[in-house]
Amino acid sequence: GVINIISNRPDPTGFDASASVTWRNIDEGSSDNLDYAAMINIPLISDRLAFRMVGSFVDHDGFVDQYDTLSGVFFEDINTEETTSWRAMLGYEGEMFDADLIYRYQEILLGGSNAAWPETAAFTGLGNKYTQFTAGETENKYENSEFVLDMNWDFDSMVLTSLTSSAEVDTLSQITIPGQVSSPNVGEFDAWTQELRLASVGGENFDWIVGAYYRDASRNASISGILTFDTNLTSSALFGQLYWYMSESLTATVGLRYESIESDSTAVVFGFYEEFSKGDWSNTSPKFTLDWRVSENVMLYGTIAEGFRVGGINTNFAIPLGIPPELLVPIEPFQETFDPDSVWNYEI
């Protein structure tokens, strides 16, 4: 379940640039929908160092209408989108060392949701099938930025890779009603990760990869000024994988990953009730694979592997909300944490 998007690296061999504009019309919406994109690649040191920058801007009108249940007024095309994105990359290529320094930024401004209530619209005769019946004006804003430093050392028989990243995400969601503004839902997420990998290259009978991973993340969320969450999570892992070339067409793979995770959370309700929870989990996940290349275009393989999902922390809202715990959790007493789960996967 992993998608790996590999962007074009800066090219130190020559200058390059491009731009595009896309227009579209949307049924039940409008024709004011434009996408802009541009790219520039500038060599700084011939065959060694280059700078590349890519930017885009999306400006879309919506296609969902809103019937405001308080004012009785129709608003057209409320699910608008304005997205600004850009990525700057500085790339170096040497004989034994290459590196990319990458900065990504994106800001997304959204209007109302894409939800529509076609049956209600048909029953009341108000609006078309792309109509929602809600109160107030919705605003959603997402802003995220990320630094990535990717470095690779080539030692002929093996390659050492270092991946360092730092990311921040800020979110805002609120509904404005004439005469008042609801308390906004605000979130902030920060994460720092470091991964080191050492991999063999071109082994005759064996190839291997070993590595270590560390992640430190925190999240702060405020829901309508009533609930506030502060969560911290640290994760560390050691992993390795061995490839045994049993013949020209038969390969056996054995992998192992150990992961340890710690998490703590502080919840504040109504500004005075505070609850602190903490949990830690660990797991060792193996993998075994045998693949047989029957021909150039056909391969048969079998895999046995374990998957692992971390546990988590519960927050007890029964006390500050004045709810008897036996009504909220009638079967079992409140559990501060819940256990991780795992699964064995067999595939042929």
N, C-alpha and C positions, 0 to 999 in steps of 0.2 A: 504493500500500500504506500509506496513512496514515489513521488514525482520529482525528478531532478531536472531543473531547467538550467541549461548551460548557455550563457550569453556569449556573444562574440567578444573575443579578447581584443585589446588594443593592438593594432598592426603597425609595427615599426618600419615596414618596408615601403609605405607610400601613403599619400593623403587620400582621404575618401570622405564623401558627404552625400546625404540624401534627405529627401523630405516627401511627405505625403499628406493628402487631405482626403477624407472620406465623408460623403454626405449620404444620409438615409432618410427615408420617410417611413413613419410607423402608422399602421391602421389604428383608428380611434385616437390617434395622437396628433402629431404635427410633423412638419418637414424640417423643423429647426433642430437637427441632430447632426453634429459635426465632430469628427475625430481628426486631430492634428498630430503629426509625429515628425521628428527630425533627428538626424544623426550626423556627427562630425568626428573624424579620426585624424589626428595630427601627429606625425612622427617628430620626436624631440631629439633623439640620437639615432642615427641610421642603423637599422637592424638590431637595435638594443632597447630603446625606450620610446614609448608612445602614450598619447593621451586620447581617450575616446569618451564622448559624451552623447547620451541619448535622452531625448525628452518627448513627452506627449501630453496632450490636453484633450479631455473628453467633455463635451458640452451637449447633454441630451435633455430634451423635453420629455415629459412623461406621457403616459397613455391611460392612466387610471384617474378617474374623476372622484371627487369627494362631495358627499352631501353632508354638510355640517349639521349635526343633530341639535345643536343649541341655537344657531342663528337661522337655520333653514335655507342657507345660501349654498349654491353649487360652486365648487372650485374645480377647474379643468386641469388635467395633466399634472397632478401633484407629485408623482413619483419621479422627480427630476434628479439628474446626476451631473456633478462637475468634479472631474478627477484630474489632478495635476501630478505627473510622475516624471522623475528624471533620475538618471544614473550616471555618475562620473567614475571613470576607471583610469588608473595609471598602471601601465604594464611594463615590466622589464624582462628581457630574455637574454640570458647569458649562456656560456658553454656548459656550466655545471649547476647553474642556479637561475630560477625564474620566479617572479613574484607579481601579484596583482593586488593593488589597493583599491577598494571599491567603496563608494558611498551611494546609497540608495535613499530616495525620499519620495513619499507619496501622501497626498492629501485628498480625501474623498468627502464631498459634501452631498448629502442626499436629502431629498424632500420627504414626502409621505411614502408609506410602504407600498409594495407591489400587490398587497392583498385586495381582492375584489369580492363582492357579495352578489353574484348574479341572481340567485334565487330571491333575495330580498328586493333587488331592483325590479325583477319581473313581477313580484307580488304587489309592490307599491306603485309600479308604473313610473318610478323616478329614476332617471338616468338610464344608461346602457348597461350591458353586462359587466363592463369594467368600471364599476362604481362601488365605493365603500361608504359606509354610514358610520362616521366617527365624529368626535368633537375636537376642535382646536387644530392648530397648525403644528405639524411634526418637523423636527430638525434633527439630523444626525450628522456628526462630523467625526472622521477617523483620520488621524495623522500618525504616520510611522516613518522612522528613519533607521538606518543600519549602516555600520561600518564593518567591512570584511577585509582581513589581510590573509592572503593565500600565498604561502611560500613553499617551494619545492627545491630540494637539493638532490642532484643526480650523481650517485657514486658508482656508476657503471653497473654493478651487480645488484644494487638496491637504490630505492628512492625514499627520502625522508620528507614528509609533508607536515606542515603546520597550518592549521586553520584557526584564526582568531576572529571573533565577531562580537559586536556590541549593538544591541537593538533597543529601541524605545517606541512604544505605541501609546497614544493618547486618544481617548474616546469621549464623546459628548452626545447625549441623547435627551431631548426635552420636548414637551408639548406646550405650546403657547395658546392660552384661551383668552379671548378679549376681556380686558380688565384685570387679568392676573397672569402670572407665569408660574407654571409648575416647577417644583424643585428639580433641577436637572440631575440626570444620572451621569456620573463622571467616573472614568476609569483611567488608570495609568499602569503600564506594564514595562518593566525593564529586565533585560537579560544579558548576561555575558557568558560566552562559551569559548572553550579552548580544546582543540583536538590535535593529537600527535599520532602519526602513522608511519611505520617503517615497513616497506614492502620489497620483496625480492623482484628481480627482473630477469626473465628469460632463463629460468632454471631448467636443467635437462631432465631431471626426474621429479623434482619438487619445486614448488613455489609457496610462499607464505606471506602473511601480513599480520603484524601485531600493532596494537595501538592503545591509547588511553584518551578518555574524554571527561571533561568537567563542565558543569553548567551551574550558574548561580542566577536565579530569577526571583523577582519580587513583583507583587501586584497590589495595587490599592484601588478599591472601588467604593463609591458612595452612591447609594440608591435612595433618591428623593430626600436626602438629608436625614433619613431615618436609620438606615443600616450602613455601617462602614466596615469594610473588610481590609485587613492587611495580611498578606500571605507571602511567605518566603519559602523557596524551594531550592535545595542544592542536590545535584546529581553527579555521581562519578562512576566511571565504568572502565574496565579493562577487557580487551577483546583480542582474539587471534583466530586465524584461519589457515589451514594447511591444505595444499593441493598436491595430490600424489598422482603423477602421470604413469599409471600402471602399464599402459601401452600407448601407441599412437592414437588410438581411438577410445581408450577407457581412462576415465579420471575419477578419483575418489576425493571427496572434500570433507574435512572435519573442522568444525568451528565451535568456539566457546566464548561466551560473554558473561562477565560478572558485573552487576549493577547495584549500586547502593544509593538510596534516595532518602533525604530527610526533609520534612516539611513542618512548618509551624504557622499558625493562623491566629489573629486577634480580631474578634468581632465586637463592635460597639453598637448597641441598640438604644435609640432615643437619647444618645449622648451621655448616658450614665451607666448602663449595664454593659459590663465587659466580660468576655470569655476568651480564655487562651487555650489553645489545643496544640498538640504536637504529636507527630508520628514519624516512624522511620521503618523502611523496608529494604530488603535486599533479595537478589535472585541470581541464580546461575543458569543460563540458557544454552543448551548444546544444539548442534546441527550436524546432520550426516547426509551426504549426497553422493550418489553414484551416477555418472552419466556416460553414455555410450554413443559415440558419433558413428552411426551406421553408414552414412555417406556425407558428402559435402553439404547437403541440404536437409539431412534428417538426423535428429538426435533423440534418443530415449533416455529418460532419467527417472530416478526415484529419490525423494527427500523425506527425512524425518527431522522435525525441528520443533523446539518449544518456543512459544511466545509468552510475553509477560506484560501485564498492565499494572501500574502502580496503584496502591491504595490511596485513601484520602481522609480528610478531616470533616467531621460533622459539627455544626453549630446548633446549640440548644436554644431555640427561640421561645420555648414554652414559658419560661419564667418571666422574661420582660413583657411578653404579650399577655400575661395573665391567664394562660391556658394551663389547666391541670395536666401534668405530664402523662397521667394515665389515659387522658383523652387523645393526646397527640400521638403517643406510642402505646397502644393498648396491649400489645402482645409481649414485647421485650423491653427491658429498661434502656434508657438512652445510651448509645455507644458513641464515645468521643471520636473514634476512628473506625474506618472499615478496611477490611483486608484486601490485599491485591488479589488478582486472579491470573490464571495462566491457562494455556491451551497447548496440546500436542497436535501438530499438523503432520498428516501422512499424505504424500502426493506422489502419484506415478504418472 
